[in-house]
Amino acid sequence: MRLETPPPTEPVPDAAEVVRRTAVADALLVAEQATAAAASNGIRADIEAELTVIAEVAIEQAEQLGGEYDSGLGDILSEQSDASPSASTLAQTPRAVVTSLRDAATRTRAAADQAQLGPLGRLLASISTSQTQYARSLAQLTGAEGPALPSTQIPEPAEPGAEPSEADEASATPASAGSEPAVVPTGLSAEDLSALILAEDSAGYALEVRAAQADGTVRTRAYERAQVHRARAQAWALVAGIDNTDQDPRRVAYAVPGSDTTTTDLARDLELDLAQNYATLVGIAEPGTRAILVALLTETTLAAAQWGAPAVPFPGLPERA
């Protein structure tokens, strides 16, 4: 006599697994779609090469996320999935790949902010940055619309016990559906913020010095980035509550590499170092407060690219280089 038992069922994924599976599905969709688009007839050689790289990077990102989940019940169960649709059901053109990259970057960026596990949030932030960067480069080659970049405005800390004013509420109104005003990151220590302030301020100082020594376009670009980094150092000092106090780590001057390091190389390395700093802080900050850190990881990575840094699968994560 054999007792009847319930048929096997798929385990219910927790929130972290749902986030992971969605990111994997997005990456694999991009890979499949880019591969198909690269193989289409009449495609330009430079676009084909870019699509090939995008497909390879997306596969690597899916693998680092843990790959597709397989319970082993596929032959027993008729599985219904809510994952992203197959590329075979979508347009297989370079412009369609740009759209998929844009959509994936938006979802992955939001997931990085909300992920309960810091290391997962850090990885997702890096992948979102990569997707944004490749979407921009492919859009430039194809004439498609590039991705909208998240705001990099560092939020001001709220006054203790202060009630939001009408002006505050108006400025916090989302610019578009689904967007939310940035919040001050929580979970960061005083040492974390102090190191970030010092990194931003020293980068601004170094670029000011080099701007004064350069001319033409390099001078203009270095000066503009110097002002950006100085302003960010000030904003983070306000967030930390140490502006013009004994705890303020900013100095009058910093050591700057000599003339054997070109301004272009120096600027690139400064932006890459800051991207790594922001990626690290994403992994430390509490869920729901990482959005500005993710945005600044993306922005500094794109700035480094303008100084000649190559695109990589995992921006800001040197251990995955």
MISE-441867 format. One record per residue (C-alpha): residue number from 1; residue in three letters; y, x, z. Coordinates in steps of 0.02 Angstrom, whole numbers, plus 50000, padded with zeros to 5 digits. Layout:
% MISE-441867
<r NUM, "ALA", <Y, X, Z>>,
...
//
This chain:
% MISE-441867
<r 1, "MET", <50000, 50000, 50000>>,
<r 2, "ARG", <50172, 50070, 49947>>,
<r 3, "LEU", <50331, 50016, 50033>>,
<r 4, "GLU", <50473, 49969, 49918>>,
<r 5, "THR", <50625, 50082, 49940>>,
<r 6, "PRO", <50800, 50061, 49870>>,
<r 7, "PRO", <50831, 50152, 49706>>,
<r 8, "PRO", <50923, 50318, 49721>>,
<r 9, "THR", <51112, 50307, 49711>>,
<r 10, "GLU", <51250, 50430, 49678>>,
<r 11, "PRO", <51330, 50496, 49838>>,
<r 12, "VAL", <51507, 50433, 49863>>,
<r 13, "PRO", <51629, 50577, 49835>>,
<r 14, "ASP", <51761, 50610, 49967>>,
<r 15, "ALA", <51945, 50630, 49925>>,
<r 16, "ALA", <51932, 50817, 49894>>,
<r 17, "GLU", <51786, 50792, 49776>>,
<r 18, "VAL", <51879, 50657, 49680>>,
<r 19, "VAL", <52026, 50777, 49657>>,
<r 20, "ARG", <51911, 50917, 49603>>,
<r 21, "ARG", <51814, 50810, 49479>>,
<r 22, "THR", <51974, 50743, 49401>>,
<r 23, "ALA", <52043, 50919, 49377>>,
<r 24, "VAL", <51878, 50977, 49302>>,
<r 25, "ALA", <51874, 50828, 49184>>,
<r 26, "ASP", <52052, 50862, 49128>>,
<r 27, "ALA", <52014, 51046, 49096>>,
<r 28, "LEU", <51856, 51009, 48998>>,
<r 29, "LEU", <51946, 50878, 48895>>,
<r 30, "VAL", <52080, 51004, 48849>>,
<r 31, "ALA", <51946, 51132, 48804>>,
<r 32, "GLU", <51849, 51010, 48694>>,
<r 33, "GLN", <52004, 50945, 48609>>,
<r 34, "ALA", <52079, 51119, 48580>>,
<r 35, "THR", <51914, 51182, 48507>>,
<r 36, "ALA", <51906, 51035, 48387>>,
<r 37, "ALA", <52088, 51056, 48336>>,
<r 38, "ALA", <52066, 51242, 48305>>,
<r 39, "ALA", <51923, 51205, 48186>>,
<r 40, "SER", <52021, 51078, 48083>>,
<r 41, "ASN", <52063, 51114, 47903>>,
<r 42, "GLY", <52230, 51188, 47851>>,
<r 43, "ILE", <52284, 51244, 48024>>,
<r 44, "ARG", <52401, 51392, 48036>>,
<r 45, "ALA", <52326, 51554, 48099>>,
<r 46, "ASP", <52446, 51572, 48246>>,
<r 47, "ILE", <52413, 51394, 48304>>,
<r 48, "GLU", <52225, 51417, 48285>>,
<r 49, "ALA", <52232, 51575, 48391>>,
<r 50, "GLU", <52333, 51487, 48527>>,
<r 51, "LEU", <52213, 51339, 48529>>,
<r 52, "THR", <52065, 51457, 48546>>,
<r 53, "VAL", <52144, 51541, 48696>>,
<r 54, "ILE", <52187, 51373, 48774>>,
<r 55, "ALA", <52007, 51315, 48756>>,
<r 56, "GLU", <51939, 51475, 48835>>,
<r 57, "VAL", <52063, 51466, 48980>>,
<r 58, "ALA", <52024, 51282, 49013>>,
<r 59, "ILE", <51837, 51318, 49021>>,
<r 60, "GLU", <51869, 51460, 49144>>,
<r 61, "GLN", <51977, 51347, 49251>>,
<r 62, "ALA", <51843, 51212, 49254>>,
<r 63, "GLU", <51716, 51342, 49309>>,
<r 64, "GLN", <51827, 51407, 49449>>,
<r 65, "LEU", <51847, 51227, 49509>>,
<r 66, "GLY", <51659, 51214, 49525>>,
<r 67, "GLY", <51616, 51137, 49356>>,
<r 68, "GLU", <51549, 50965, 49322>>,
<r 69, "TYR", <51455, 50878, 49462>>,
<r 70, "ASP", <51271, 50846, 49425>>,
<r 71, "SER", <51172, 50749, 49554>>,
<r 72, "GLY", <51010, 50762, 49457>>,
<r 73, "LEU", <50999, 50574, 49443>>,
<r 74, "GLY", <51058, 50565, 49264>>,
<r 75, "ASP", <50886, 50522, 49196>>,
<r 76, "ILE", <50861, 50387, 49327>>,
<r 77, "LEU", <51029, 50303, 49335>>,
<r 78, "SER", <51139, 50231, 49202>>,
<r 79, "GLU", <51296, 50320, 49258>>,
<r 80, "GLN", <51467, 50248, 49231>>,
<r 81, "SER", <51608, 50373, 49249>>,
<r 82, "ASP", <51796, 50353, 49268>>,
<r 83, "ALA", <51825, 50531, 49209>>,
<r 84, "SER", <51941, 50571, 49066>>,
<r 85, "PRO", <51881, 50511, 48896>>,
<r 86, "SER", <51792, 50627, 48777>>,
<r 87, "ALA", <51899, 50720, 48652>>,
<r 88, "SER", <51795, 50638, 48516>>,
<r 89, "THR", <51885, 50474, 48555>>,
<r 90, "LEU", <52057, 50556, 48546>>,
<r 91, "ALA", <52160, 50634, 48408>>,
<r 92, "GLN", <52102, 50812, 48376>>,
<r 93, "THR", <52267, 50888, 48324>>,
<r 94, "PRO", <52373, 51028, 48400>>,
<r 95, "ARG", <52505, 50902, 48451>>,
<r 96, "ALA", <52373, 50796, 48538>>,
<r 97, "VAL", <52320, 50950, 48635>>,
<r 98, "VAL", <52501, 50971, 48693>>,
<r 99, "THR", <52497, 50792, 48756>>,
<r 100, "SER", <52333, 50820, 48848>>,
<r 101, "LEU", <52399, 50979, 48927>>,
<r 102, "ARG", <52558, 50890, 48982>>,
<r 103, "ASP", <52460, 50748, 49060>>,
<r 104, "ALA", <52337, 50865, 49144>>,
<r 105, "ALA", <52477, 50973, 49215>>,
<r 106, "THR", <52562, 50820, 49290>>,
<r 107, "ARG", <52403, 50757, 49373>>,
<r 108, "THR", <52350, 50928, 49434>>,
<r 109, "ARG", <52523, 50965, 49504>>,
<r 110, "ALA", <52520, 50802, 49603>>,
<r 111, "ALA", <52345, 50841, 49664>>,
<r 112, "ALA", <52400, 51014, 49721>>,
<r 113, "ASP", <52533, 50934, 49830>>,
<r 114, "GLN", <52415, 50808, 49908>>,
<r 115, "ALA", <52250, 50904, 49923>>,
<r 116, "GLN", <52191, 50912, 50103>>,
<r 117, "LEU", <52117, 51085, 50083>>,
<r 118, "GLY", <52246, 51224, 50066>>,
<r 119, "PRO", <52141, 51339, 49955>>,
<r 120, "LEU", <52105, 51195, 49837>>,
<r 121, "GLY", <52289, 51150, 49831>>,
<r 122, "ARG", <52332, 51331, 49790>>,
<r 123, "LEU", <52205, 51337, 49649>>,
<r 124, "LEU", <52264, 51170, 49578>>,
<r 125, "ALA", <52446, 51228, 49585>>,
<r 126, "SER", <52401, 51383, 49486>>,
<r 127, "ILE", <52303, 51283, 49356>>,
<r 128, "SER", <52446, 51158, 49338>>,
<r 129, "THR", <52565, 51303, 49308>>,
<r 130, "SER", <52449, 51374, 49175>>,
<r 131, "GLN", <52433, 51205, 49090>>,
<r 132, "THR", <52622, 51187, 49088>>,
<r 133, "GLN", <52644, 51361, 49015>>,
<r 134, "TYR", <52517, 51335, 48877>>,
<r 135, "ALA", <52588, 51163, 48838>>,
<r 136, "ARG", <52759, 51243, 48815>>,
<r 137, "SER", <52696, 51382, 48704>>,
<r 138, "LEU", <52593, 51265, 48594>>,
<r 139, "ALA", <52737, 51142, 48584>>,
<r 140, "GLN", <52850, 51280, 48520>>,
<r 141, "LEU", <52724, 51324, 48384>>,
<r 142, "THR", <52697, 51144, 48329>>,
<r 143, "GLY", <52867, 51066, 48355>>,
<r 144, "ALA", <52795, 50943, 48481>>,
<r 145, "GLU", <52884, 50887, 48638>>,
<r 146, "GLY", <52854, 51009, 48778>>,
<r 147, "PRO", <52816, 50963, 48959>>,
<r 148, "ALA", <52951, 50905, 49078>>,
<r 149, "LEU", <52972, 51031, 49217>>,
<r 150, "PRO", <52975, 50977, 49400>>,
<r 151, "SER", <53136, 50994, 49498>>,
<r 152, "THR", <53161, 51161, 49585>>,
<r 153, "GLN", <53300, 51098, 49698>>,
<r 154, "ILE", <53255, 51157, 49872>>,
<r 155, "PRO", <53280, 51007, 49989>>,
<r 156, "GLU", <53404, 51021, 50129>>,
<r 157, "PRO", <53334, 51004, 50305>>,
<r 158, "ALA", <53377, 50839, 50387>>,
<r 159, "GLU", <53492, 50842, 50537>>,
<r 160, "PRO", <53394, 50803, 50696>>,
<r 161, "GLY", <53406, 50617, 50731>>,
<r 162, "ALA", <53519, 50585, 50582>>,
<r 163, "GLU", <53501, 50421, 50491>>,
<r 164, "PRO", <53496, 50430, 50300>>,
<r 165, "SER", <53660, 50380, 50220>>,
<r 166, "GLU", <53682, 50273, 50066>>,
<r 167, "ALA", <53725, 50432, 49969>>,
<r 168, "ASP", <53566, 50515, 50030>>,
<r 169, "GLU", <53463, 50365, 49978>>,
<r 170, "ALA", <53545, 50361, 49807>>,
<r 171, "SER", <53514, 50547, 49778>>,
<r 172, "ALA", <53334, 50524, 49831>>,
<r 173, "THR", <53303, 50388, 49703>>,
<r 174, "PRO", <53163, 50445, 49588>>,
<r 175, "ALA", <53226, 50497, 49416>>,
<r 176, "SER", <53075, 50418, 49333>>,
<r 177, "ALA", <52929, 50308, 49376>>,
<r 178, "GLY", <52803, 50395, 49486>>,
<r 179, "SER", <52920, 50536, 49541>>,
<r 180, "GLU", <52968, 50562, 49722>>,
<r 181, "PRO", <53107, 50663, 49804>>,
<r 182, "ALA", <53052, 50833, 49866>>,
<r 183, "VAL", <53029, 50859, 50052>>,
<r 184, "VAL", <53046, 51013, 50159>>,
<r 185, "PRO", <52877, 51101, 50169>>,
<r 186, "THR", <52794, 51094, 50338>>,
<r 187, "GLY", <52659, 51205, 50409>>,
<r 188, "LEU", <52749, 51366, 50365>>,
<r 189, "SER", <52783, 51488, 50506>>,
<r 190, "ALA", <52949, 51573, 50542>>,
<r 191, "GLU", <52871, 51733, 50475>>,
<r 192, "ASP", <52820, 51646, 50313>>,
<r 193, "LEU", <52996, 51583, 50282>>,
<r 194, "SER", <53076, 51748, 50333>>,
<r 195, "ALA", <52969, 51843, 50208>>,
<r 196, "LEU", <53013, 51718, 50071>>,
<r 197, "ILE", <53200, 51731, 50108>>,
<r 198, "LEU", <53189, 51920, 50101>>,
<r 199, "ALA", <53092, 51917, 49937>>,
<r 200, "GLU", <53216, 51800, 49853>>,
<r 201, "ASP", <53369, 51892, 49917>>,
<r 202, "SER", <53304, 52065, 49872>>,
<r 203, "ALA", <53260, 52004, 49697>>,
<r 204, "GLY", <53436, 51937, 49678>>,
<r 205, "TYR", <53511, 52102, 49736>>,
<r 206, "ALA", <53404, 52207, 49619>>,
<r 207, "LEU", <53451, 52100, 49470>>,
<r 208, "GLU", <53635, 52106, 49517>>,
<r 209, "VAL", <53627, 52296, 49517>>,
<r 210, "ARG", <53538, 52301, 49350>>,
<r 211, "ALA", <53656, 52174, 49274>>,
<r 212, "ALA", <53802, 52286, 49320>>,
<r 213, "GLN", <53716, 52432, 49232>>,
<r 214, "ALA", <53665, 52336, 49075>>,
<r 215, "ASP", <53756, 52250, 48933>>,
<r 216, "GLY", <53729, 52113, 48808>>,
<r 217, "THR", <53591, 51985, 48828>>,
<r 218, "VAL", <53499, 52084, 48962>>,
<r 219, "ARG", <53656, 52090, 49069>>,
<r 220, "THR", <53683, 51902, 49053>>,
<r 221, "ARG", <53502, 51856, 49089>>,
<r 222, "ALA", <53488, 51974, 49237>>,
<r 223, "TYR", <53649, 51910, 49313>>,
<r 224, "GLU", <53600, 51728, 49292>>,
<r 225, "ARG", <53430, 51755, 49374>>,
<r 226, "ALA", <53513, 51855, 49514>>,
<r 227, "GLN", <53621, 51704, 49555>>,
<r 228, "VAL", <53468, 51590, 49554>>,
<r 229, "HIS", <53374, 51700, 49677>>,
<r 230, "ARG", <53523, 51725, 49791>>,
<r 231, "ALA", <53548, 51537, 49799>>,
<r 232, "ARG", <53365, 51509, 49839>>,
<r 233, "ALA", <53371, 51637, 49979>>,
<r 234, "GLN", <53518, 51542, 50053>>,
<r 235, "ALA", <53430, 51375, 50034>>,
<r 236, "TRP", <53272, 51438, 50119>>,
<r 237, "ALA", <53378, 51514, 50259>>,
<r 238, "LEU", <53450, 51341, 50289>>,
<r 239, "VAL", <53275, 51265, 50288>>,
<r 240, "ALA", <53219, 51394, 50416>>,
<r 241, "GLY", <53375, 51364, 50521>>,
<r 242, "ILE", <53418, 51550, 50528>>,
<r 243, "ASP", <53568, 51562, 50413>>,
<r 244, "ASN", <53693, 51685, 50489>>,
<r 245, "THR", <53589, 51711, 50645>>,
<r 246, "ASP", <53506, 51864, 50717>>,
<r 247, "GLN", <53343, 51804, 50639>>,
<r 248, "ASP", <53415, 51803, 50462>>,
<r 249, "PRO", <53319, 51943, 50373>>,
<r 250, "ARG", <53443, 51966, 50231>>,
<r 251, "ARG", <53523, 52137, 50214>>,
<r 252, "VAL", <53681, 52206, 50136>>,
<r 253, "ALA", <53581, 52314, 50015>>,
<r 254, "TYR", <53401, 52348, 49962>>,
<r 255, "ALA", <53311, 52490, 49876>>,
<r 256, "VAL", <53305, 52466, 49687>>,
<r 257, "PRO", <53184, 52559, 49571>>,
<r 258, "GLY", <53262, 52699, 49469>>,
<r 259, "SER", <53299, 52707, 49285>>,
<r 260, "ASP", <53118, 52750, 49244>>,
<r 261, "THR", <53085, 52564, 49270>>,
<r 262, "THR", <53174, 52461, 49137>>,
<r 263, "THR", <53272, 52306, 49183>>,
<r 264, "THR", <53149, 52201, 49084>>,
<r 265, "ASP", <52999, 52272, 49178>>,
<r 266, "LEU", <53087, 52256, 49345>>,
<r 267, "ALA", <53137, 52075, 49315>>,
<r 268, "ARG", <52961, 52030, 49256>>,
<r 269, "ASP", <52881, 52109, 49410>>,
<r 270, "LEU", <53004, 52025, 49529>>,
<r 271, "GLU", <52967, 51853, 49455>>,
<r 272, "LEU", <52779, 51883, 49461>>,
<r 273, "ASP", <52790, 51938, 49643>>,
<r 274, "LEU", <52887, 51781, 49687>>,
<r 275, "ALA", <52760, 51674, 49595>>,
<r 276, "GLN", <52624, 51753, 49701>>,
<r 277, "ASN", <52726, 51717, 49859>>,
<r 278, "TYR", <52747, 51534, 49813>>,
<r 279, "ALA", <52562, 51517, 49771>>,
<r 280, "THR", <52517, 51588, 49941>>,
<r 281, "LEU", <52633, 51466, 50029>>,
<r 282, "VAL", <52557, 51319, 49935>>,
<r 283, "GLY", <52393, 51363, 50020>>,
<r 284, "ILE", <52476, 51364, 50191>>,
<r 285, "ALA", <52593, 51214, 50184>>,
<r 286, "GLU", <52534, 51043, 50240>>,
<r 287, "PRO", <52477, 50912, 50114>>,
<r 288, "GLY", <52615, 50805, 50043>>,
<r 289, "THR", <52749, 50939, 50072>>,
<r 290, "ARG", <52699, 51067, 49940>>,
<r 291, "ALA", <52788, 50994, 49788>>,
<r 292, "ILE", <52938, 51112, 49792>>,
<r 293, "LEU", <52824, 51263, 49816>>,
<r 294, "VAL", <52717, 51211, 49668>>,
<r 295, "ALA", <52873, 51185, 49563>>,
<r 296, "LEU", <52940, 51357, 49607>>,
<r 297, "LEU", <52772, 51437, 49568>>,
<r 298, "THR", <52786, 51360, 49395>>,
<r 299, "GLU", <52969, 51407, 49373>>,
<r 300, "THR", <52950, 51589, 49422>>,
<r 301, "THR", <52795, 51605, 49312>>,
<r 302, "LEU", <52891, 51539, 49163>>,
<r 303, "ALA", <53037, 51654, 49205>>,
<r 304, "ALA", <52919, 51803, 49208>>,
<r 305, "ALA", <52855, 51751, 49036>>,
<r 306, "GLN", <53033, 51759, 48970>>,
<r 307, "TRP", <53036, 51941, 49026>>,
<r 308, "GLY", <52873, 51976, 48935>>,
<r 309, "ALA", <52736, 51933, 49059>>,
<r 310, "PRO", <52579, 51872, 48968>>,
<r 311, "ALA", <52506, 51702, 49006>>,
<r 312, "VAL", <52354, 51708, 49121>>,
<r 313, "PRO", <52228, 51574, 49173>>,
<r 314, "PHE", <52278, 51580, 49357>>,
<r 315, "PRO", <52463, 51619, 49383>>,
<r 316, "GLY", <52505, 51681, 49557>>,
<r 317, "LEU", <52323, 51716, 49603>>,
<r 318, "PRO", <52295, 51904, 49583>>,
<r 319, "GLU", <52118, 51892, 49650>>,
<r 320, "ARG", <52071, 51788, 49497>>,
<r 321, "ALA", <52153, 51904, 49370>>,
//
